[in-house]
């Protein structure tokens, strides 16, 4: 029987963050990862409020070395509500985080995992957890199997589920609930010879709405561009060609400016991937001697920039609570409650945006924003990831919601049509995903 103080399952950003912070405090931490890093992952656009976490982990310079600075985001549409607007993170209420980074996730996730190991975490890759038991009043015990078929058991004082969309504990305890508010699917690839924005805005993410959803264009440090389309599942179910061919067909339906920027583009290795949004939330995120962090607890959207921030922040808050519990600190329970409140607050705030992102009301506010009562500054703050404190942003967010309702009424017919589609989307099953997590979910 192997023993440790804390056993973390999953080597993504959430798992690597909580493992690094607990190991730094002197606890014996073991992290089990089923794959080998570096490995592919989508979600390359980070948010400014990741930066304080990078500083706390001591990896800011390393992230700067692999990433490209992202001072903002631009939004574009030629639909019923059309226009162009560029958001600058420096316009947020808090001016201290004026940029974020675009990163290749294989490099970024590997960086965080190696940092955790450097701080003292025992990192074991190619190790799959097959079972977790919680004896009454006893230490959790995990059963594992490695790539050679060798089995092992791990006893720990505290168990952290950072297994991502595998949702190890949510499945075990039947806590996982499908999100009936949102469903989407995405198809994406990496291209060469795509025009970037000029000057200081070369690192910006560009978002283009189109008839079936929206596109992202994310510039990466090596000169390539991540391009993908987030669509209604029913649209991707129409695919009868290869993912690469379907992605190019979808791009041909996009905004004229986007097509112009891609006029000389070549798809790297002629490879594209598709993924479905199995959006879910668990009915609880902690129990006796365990917590769930990141996507192991809730998964809102496969692409939106919030995912890494929500995961890493849950790792930071979770580490504070677990450390207090291991020390027998009487504040542990209040720290766990704070962990739960903040995680849910972040998920719910971003979910509100994501669920309404394709609506004409949201397009109106993103493309033609005003700043009465500093509402635009507050929304920029929320888009930058400032969702865990109230510096005036959250109260002004209610005004933004009011304006959203007003603009939705102005475009009532289109708003109603898209609302009906959004209600139907969770009932459409998309099984054409090609990423590992999709193929596992379909098996």
C-alpha positions as CSV (number, residue, x, y, z in Angstrom):
1,X,0.0,0.0,0.0
2,X,1.4,3.4,-1.0
3,X,0.7,6.3,1.3
4,X,0.7,10.1,1.1
5,X,-1.0,13.0,2.7
6,X,-2.9,14.2,-0.4
7,X,-3.6,12.2,-3.5
8,X,-4.5,14.3,-6.6
9,X,-6.0,12.6,-9.7
10,X,-5.5,14.6,-12.8
11,X,-2.6,16.7,-14.1
12,X,-4.4,19.5,-15.8
13,X,-4.2,23.2,-14.6
14,X,-6.5,22.6,-11.6
15,X,-4.7,19.5,-10.4
16,X,-1.2,20.8,-11.0
17,X,-2.1,24.1,-9.1
18,X,-3.5,22.5,-6.0
19,X,-0.7,19.9,-5.9
20,X,2.1,22.5,-6.2
21,X,0.6,24.7,-3.4
22,X,0.1,21.8,-1.0
23,X,3.6,20.3,-1.7
24,X,5.1,23.8,-1.1
25,X,3.5,23.7,2.3
26,X,5.4,20.5,3.1
27,X,2.7,17.9,2.6
28,X,3.4,14.6,0.9
29,X,1.5,15.0,-2.3
30,X,1.1,12.4,-5.1
31,X,-0.4,13.3,-8.5
32,X,-1.6,10.6,-10.8
33,X,-2.1,11.4,-14.5
34,X,-3.5,8.9,-17.0
35,X,-1.7,10.5,-20.0
36,X,1.8,11.7,-20.6
37,X,2.6,15.4,-20.9
38,X,2.9,17.2,-23.2
39,X,-0.4,16.2,-24.6
40,X,-3.0,18.1,-26.8
41,X,-5.7,20.2,-25.2
42,X,-7.9,22.9,-26.6
43,X,-8.6,26.2,-24.7
44,X,-5.5,28.3,-25.6
45,X,-6.7,31.8,-24.6
46,X,-6.1,32.8,-21.0
47,X,-7.5,35.7,-18.9
48,X,-5.7,38.5,-17.1
49,X,-6.7,37.2,-13.7
50,X,-4.7,34.1,-14.3
51,X,-1.6,36.3,-13.8
52,X,-1.7,36.6,-10.0
53,X,-2.0,32.8,-9.8
54,X,1.1,32.4,-12.1
55,X,3.0,34.7,-9.8
56,X,1.9,32.7,-6.8
57,X,3.1,29.5,-8.4
58,X,6.3,31.1,-9.6
59,X,5.7,30.4,-13.3
60,X,4.9,33.9,-14.7
61,X,8.3,34.2,-16.5
62,X,7.9,30.7,-17.9
63,X,4.4,31.4,-19.2
64,X,5.7,34.6,-20.8
65,X,8.4,32.6,-22.6
66,X,5.9,30.2,-24.2
67,X,3.0,32.6,-24.7
68,X,2.0,35.7,-26.6
69,X,0.6,38.7,-24.8
70,X,-3.1,39.3,-25.3
71,X,-4.2,42.9,-24.5
72,X,-7.8,42.3,-25.3
73,X,-10.4,40.8,-27.6
74,X,-12.3,42.0,-30.7
75,X,-15.8,41.0,-31.6
76,X,-17.2,41.1,-35.1
77,X,-20.6,40.3,-36.8
78,X,-22.3,40.9,-40.1
79,X,-25.6,39.3,-39.0
80,X,-28.8,41.2,-38.0
81,X,-26.8,43.0,-35.3
82,X,-23.6,43.9,-37.0
83,X,-20.4,45.8,-36.2
84,X,-16.9,45.6,-34.7
85,X,-15.6,46.4,-31.3
86,X,-12.3,45.9,-29.5
87,X,-12.2,45.4,-25.7
88,X,-9.0,46.4,-23.9
89,X,-8.4,44.7,-20.6
90,X,-6.7,48.0,-19.5
91,X,-10.2,49.5,-19.5
92,X,-11.4,47.2,-16.7
93,X,-12.2,48.7,-13.3
94,X,-9.0,47.2,-11.9
95,X,-6.2,48.6,-14.2
96,X,-3.5,46.3,-12.7
97,X,-4.1,43.3,-15.0
98,X,-4.0,44.9,-18.5
99,X,-3.1,41.8,-20.5
100,X,-3.3,38.0,-20.6
101,X,-1.6,35.3,-22.7
102,X,-2.4,33.0,-25.6
103,X,-0.6,29.7,-25.1
104,X,-0.4,26.3,-26.7
105,X,-2.0,24.1,-24.1
106,X,0.3,21.2,-24.5
107,X,3.2,23.4,-23.5
108,X,1.3,25.3,-20.8
109,X,-0.2,22.2,-19.0
110,X,3.2,20.5,-19.1
111,X,4.8,23.6,-17.6
112,X,2.4,23.6,-14.7
113,X,2.8,19.9,-14.1
114,X,6.6,20.1,-14.0
115,X,6.4,23.1,-11.7
116,X,4.3,21.0,-9.3
117,X,7.0,18.2,-9.4
118,X,9.7,20.8,-8.8
119,X,7.9,21.9,-5.6
120,X,7.9,18.4,-4.3
121,X,4.9,16.6,-5.8
122,X,5.4,13.0,-6.7
123,X,4.1,13.0,-10.3
124,X,3.2,9.6,-11.9
125,X,2.1,9.6,-15.5
126,X,0.4,6.8,-17.5
127,X,-1.4,5.9,-14.3
128,X,-5.2,5.4,-14.5
129,X,-7.4,5.3,-11.4
130,X,-9.9,2.5,-11.6
131,X,-11.6,2.9,-8.2
132,X,-11.7,5.1,-5.1
133,X,-13.1,3.8,-1.8
134,X,-13.9,5.9,1.3
135,X,-14.1,3.6,4.3
136,X,-16.2,4.9,7.2
137,X,-14.0,7.1,9.3
138,X,-10.9,5.9,7.4
139,X,-8.5,7.2,4.8
140,X,-9.5,7.2,1.2
141,X,-8.0,4.4,-0.9
142,X,-7.5,4.6,-4.7
143,X,-6.8,1.6,-7.0
144,X,-4.7,2.2,-10.1
145,X,-3.4,0.4,-13.1
146,X,-0.4,1.5,-15.2
147,X,0.3,1.1,-18.9
148,X,1.9,-2.3,-18.3
149,X,-1.2,-3.5,-16.5
150,X,0.4,-3.4,-13.0
151,X,-2.0,-2.6,-10.3
152,X,-1.4,-0.6,-7.1
153,X,-3.3,0.9,-4.2
154,X,-2.9,4.4,-2.7
155,X,-4.0,5.5,0.8
156,X,-4.2,9.2,1.6
157,X,-5.5,11.5,4.3
158,X,-7.2,13.7,1.7
159,X,-8.4,13.0,-1.9
160,X,-8.5,15.7,-4.6
161,X,-10.5,14.9,-7.8
162,X,-9.0,16.9,-10.6
163,X,-9.9,14.3,-13.3
164,X,-11.5,16.8,-15.6
165,X,-14.3,15.6,-17.8
166,X,-13.7,12.0,-16.5
167,X,-15.6,13.3,-13.4
168,X,-14.3,10.4,-11.2
169,X,-16.1,11.2,-8.0
170,X,-19.2,12.7,-9.6
171,X,-19.8,9.5,-11.4
172,X,-19.0,7.4,-8.3
173,X,-21.5,9.3,-6.1
174,X,-24.0,9.9,-8.9
175,X,-23.7,13.7,-8.5
176,X,-23.3,14.6,-12.2
177,X,-26.3,16.4,-13.8
178,X,-26.5,17.4,-17.4
179,X,-26.8,21.1,-18.0
180,X,-30.1,21.8,-19.7
181,X,-29.3,25.4,-20.3
182,X,-26.4,25.0,-22.8
183,X,-25.0,22.7,-25.4
184,X,-22.6,23.3,-28.2
185,X,-20.1,21.5,-30.3
186,X,-16.8,22.8,-31.8
187,X,-14.5,22.0,-34.8
188,X,-11.1,23.5,-34.9
189,X,-7.5,23.3,-36.2
190,X,-4.2,25.2,-36.4
191,X,-3.3,27.2,-39.5
192,X,-0.2,28.9,-41.0
193,X,-0.2,32.1,-43.0
194,X,-3.2,33.8,-41.3
195,X,-3.2,37.6,-41.0
196,X,-2.9,38.9,-37.4
197,X,-4.1,42.1,-36.0
198,X,-1.5,44.9,-36.4
199,X,0.8,46.4,-33.8
200,X,0.0,46.0,-30.1
201,X,-3.1,44.0,-30.9
202,X,-1.3,41.2,-32.7
203,X,-2.0,38.9,-29.7
204,X,-5.7,39.6,-29.5
205,X,-8.3,36.9,-29.8
206,X,-10.8,37.7,-32.5
207,X,-14.4,36.5,-32.3
208,X,-16.7,36.3,-35.4
209,X,-20.4,35.5,-35.1
210,X,-22.0,33.7,-38.0
211,X,-25.2,31.9,-38.8
212,X,-24.4,28.7,-36.9
213,X,-22.6,30.1,-33.9
214,X,-19.2,31.9,-33.6
215,X,-15.6,31.5,-34.7
216,X,-12.4,32.2,-32.7
217,X,-9.0,33.1,-34.0
218,X,-6.2,32.8,-31.5
219,X,-2.6,33.7,-32.5
220,X,0.1,31.5,-31.0
221,X,3.8,32.3,-30.4
222,X,5.1,30.0,-33.2
223,X,3.3,32.0,-35.9
224,X,0.3,29.6,-36.2
225,X,-3.3,30.6,-35.6
226,X,-5.8,28.5,-33.7
227,X,-9.1,28.7,-35.6
228,X,-12.3,27.1,-34.6
229,X,-16.1,27.3,-34.8
230,X,-18.4,26.8,-31.8
231,X,-21.8,25.7,-33.2
232,X,-25.1,24.3,-32.3
233,X,-24.8,20.4,-32.1
234,X,-27.4,20.0,-34.9
235,X,-25.0,21.8,-37.3
236,X,-22.0,19.6,-36.6
237,X,-24.3,16.5,-36.9
238,X,-24.6,17.3,-40.6
239,X,-20.9,16.5,-41.1
240,X,-20.4,13.7,-43.7
241,X,-16.8,14.6,-44.6
242,X,-13.5,14.5,-42.7
243,X,-13.2,17.1,-39.8
244,X,-10.6,19.0,-41.9
245,X,-12.9,19.3,-44.9
246,X,-15.9,20.2,-42.7
247,X,-13.9,22.9,-40.9
248,X,-12.9,24.5,-44.2
249,X,-16.5,24.3,-45.4
250,X,-17.6,26.0,-42.2
251,X,-14.9,28.8,-42.5
252,X,-16.3,29.5,-46.0
253,X,-19.6,30.5,-44.3
254,X,-17.8,32.9,-42.0
255,X,-17.4,36.7,-41.7
256,X,-15.9,38.3,-44.9
257,X,-13.0,39.8,-42.9
258,X,-12.2,36.5,-41.3
259,X,-12.1,34.8,-44.7
260,X,-9.9,37.6,-46.0
261,X,-7.5,37.1,-43.1
262,X,-7.4,33.4,-44.1
263,X,-7.0,33.8,-47.8
264,X,-3.5,32.3,-47.8
265,X,-4.0,29.9,-44.9
266,X,-2.9,26.3,-44.8
267,X,-4.2,23.8,-42.3
268,X,-1.2,22.3,-40.4
269,X,-0.9,18.5,-41.2
270,X,-4.4,18.8,-42.8
271,X,-5.7,18.0,-39.3
272,X,-8.8,19.2,-37.5
273,X,-10.6,18.0,-34.4
274,X,-14.2,18.1,-33.3
275,X,-15.5,18.1,-29.7
276,X,-19.0,18.0,-28.2
277,X,-20.1,19.9,-25.1
278,X,-21.2,17.5,-22.5
279,X,-22.0,20.4,-20.3
280,X,-22.7,19.4,-16.7
281,X,-22.5,20.4,-13.0
282,X,-22.3,18.3,-9.9
283,X,-24.7,18.6,-7.0
284,X,-21.9,19.0,-4.6
285,X,-18.1,19.6,-4.8
286,X,-16.9,18.3,-1.5
287,X,-17.5,15.6,1.1
288,X,-15.6,13.8,4.0
289,X,-11.9,13.9,3.0
290,X,-12.4,14.9,-0.6
291,X,-13.0,17.8,-2.9
292,X,-13.5,18.2,-6.7
293,X,-11.7,21.0,-8.6
294,X,-11.9,22.3,-12.1
295,X,-13.9,20.4,-14.7
296,X,-14.2,17.4,-12.2
297,X,-16.9,19.5,-10.6
298,X,-18.5,21.5,-13.4
299,X,-17.9,21.9,-17.2
300,X,-19.6,24.9,-18.8
301,X,-18.1,25.1,-22.3
302,X,-15.2,23.4,-24.1
303,X,-13.7,26.6,-25.6
304,X,-14.5,29.7,-23.6
305,X,-11.5,31.3,-22.0
306,X,-12.9,30.9,-18.5
307,X,-12.1,27.3,-18.1
308,X,-8.4,27.5,-17.1
309,X,-9.0,30.4,-14.7
310,X,-11.9,28.6,-13.0
311,X,-9.9,25.5,-12.7
312,X,-6.7,27.1,-11.3
313,X,-8.7,29.4,-8.9
314,X,-10.5,26.4,-7.5
315,X,-7.0,24.8,-7.0
316,X,-5.8,27.8,-5.1
317,X,-8.9,28.0,-2.9
318,X,-9.0,24.2,-2.4
319,X,-5.3,24.2,-1.3
320,X,-6.1,26.7,1.4
321,X,-8.9,24.7,2.7
322,X,-7.2,21.3,2.5
323,X,-4.1,22.7,4.2
324,X,-6.2,24.0,7.1
325,X,-8.0,20.6,7.4
326,X,-4.7,18.6,7.4
327,X,-3.3,20.9,10.2
328,X,-6.5,20.5,12.2
329,X,-7.2,24.2,12.0
330,X,-10.7,25.1,13.3
331,X,-11.1,27.5,10.4
332,X,-11.0,24.6,7.9
333,X,-14.8,24.3,7.6
334,X,-15.3,28.0,6.9
335,X,-12.5,27.8,4.3
336,X,-14.3,24.9,2.6
337,X,-17.5,26.9,2.5
338,X,-15.6,29.9,1.0
339,X,-14.1,27.5,-1.6
340,X,-17.6,26.3,-2.5
341,X,-19.1,29.9,-2.7
342,X,-16.3,31.2,-4.9
343,X,-16.3,28.3,-7.3
344,X,-20.0,28.5,-7.8
345,X,-19.9,32.2,-8.2
346,X,-17.3,32.0,-11.0
347,X,-19.2,29.2,-12.8
348,X,-22.5,31.0,-12.6
349,X,-21.1,34.4,-13.8
350,X,-19.4,33.0,-16.8
351,X,-22.4,30.6,-17.5
352,X,-24.7,33.6,-17.9
353,X,-22.5,35.0,-20.6
354,X,-21.9,31.7,-22.4
355,X,-25.6,30.7,-22.5
356,X,-26.6,34.0,-24.2
357,X,-23.5,34.5,-26.3
358,X,-25.2,34.0,-29.7
359,X,-28.3,36.1,-28.9
360,X,-28.9,39.5,-30.7
361,X,-29.1,41.2,-27.3
362,X,-25.6,40.1,-26.4
363,X,-24.2,41.0,-29.8
364,X,-25.7,44.5,-29.5
365,X,-24.0,45.0,-26.1
366,X,-20.6,43.5,-27.2
367,X,-20.5,45.3,-30.6
368,X,-21.9,48.7,-29.5
369,X,-21.2,49.1,-25.8
370,X,-21.7,52.3,-24.0
371,X,-20.3,53.1,-20.5
372,X,-23.2,54.6,-18.5
373,X,-22.4,54.1,-14.8
374,X,-19.1,52.5,-15.9
375,X,-21.0,49.4,-17.0
376,X,-18.6,48.7,-19.9
377,X,-15.6,48.9,-17.5
378,X,-17.4,46.4,-15.2
379,X,-18.1,44.0,-18.1
380,X,-14.5,44.2,-19.2
381,X,-13.5,43.3,-15.7
382,X,-15.7,40.3,-15.7
383,X,-14.5,39.2,-19.2
384,X,-10.9,39.6,-17.7
385,X,-11.8,37.1,-15.1
386,X,-12.5,39.4,-12.1
387,X,-15.5,37.3,-10.9
388,X,-14.4,36.4,-7.4
389,X,-14.6,39.8,-5.6
390,X,-16.8,42.8,-5.7
391,X,-14.9,46.0,-6.7
392,X,-18.1,47.4,-8.2
393,X,-18.2,45.1,-11.2
394,X,-20.8,42.7,-9.9
395,X,-23.3,45.4,-8.9
396,X,-22.9,47.0,-12.4
397,X,-23.3,43.6,-13.9
398,X,-27.0,43.8,-13.0
399,X,-27.3,47.0,-15.1
400,X,-25.7,45.1,-18.0
401,X,-28.3,42.4,-17.6
402,X,-31.0,45.0,-17.7
403,X,-29.6,46.5,-20.9
404,X,-29.4,42.9,-22.3
405,X,-33.1,42.5,-21.7
406,X,-33.9,45.8,-23.4
407,X,-31.8,45.0,-26.5
408,X,-33.3,41.5,-26.6
409,X,-36.8,43.0,-26.7
410,X,-35.7,45.3,-29.5
411,X,-34.8,42.2,-31.5
412,X,-37.7,40.1,-30.1
413,X,-38.4,37.8,-33.1
414,X,-34.7,36.8,-33.5
415,X,-34.2,36.6,-29.8
416,X,-37.2,34.2,-29.5
417,X,-36.0,32.1,-32.4
418,X,-32.5,31.7,-30.9
419,X,-33.9,31.0,-27.4
420,X,-36.0,28.1,-28.8
421,X,-32.8,26.7,-30.4
422,X,-30.9,27.1,-27.2
423,X,-33.6,25.2,-25.3
424,X,-33.5,22.4,-27.9
425,X,-29.7,22.1,-28.1
426,X,-29.2,20.0,-24.9
427,X,-31.6,17.4,-26.4
428,X,-29.4,17.0,-29.5
429,X,-26.8,14.3,-29.1
430,X,-23.6,15.0,-30.9
431,X,-21.3,11.9,-31.2
432,X,-18.9,13.1,-33.8
433,X,-16.2,14.3,-31.4
434,X,-12.6,13.2,-32.2
435,X,-10.7,14.2,-29.1
436,X,-9.8,11.6,-26.5
437,X,-12.3,12.8,-24.0
438,X,-15.1,12.6,-26.7
439,X,-14.2,9.1,-27.8
440,X,-14.1,8.0,-24.1
441,X,-17.5,9.6,-23.4
442,X,-19.0,7.8,-26.4
443,X,-17.6,4.4,-25.5
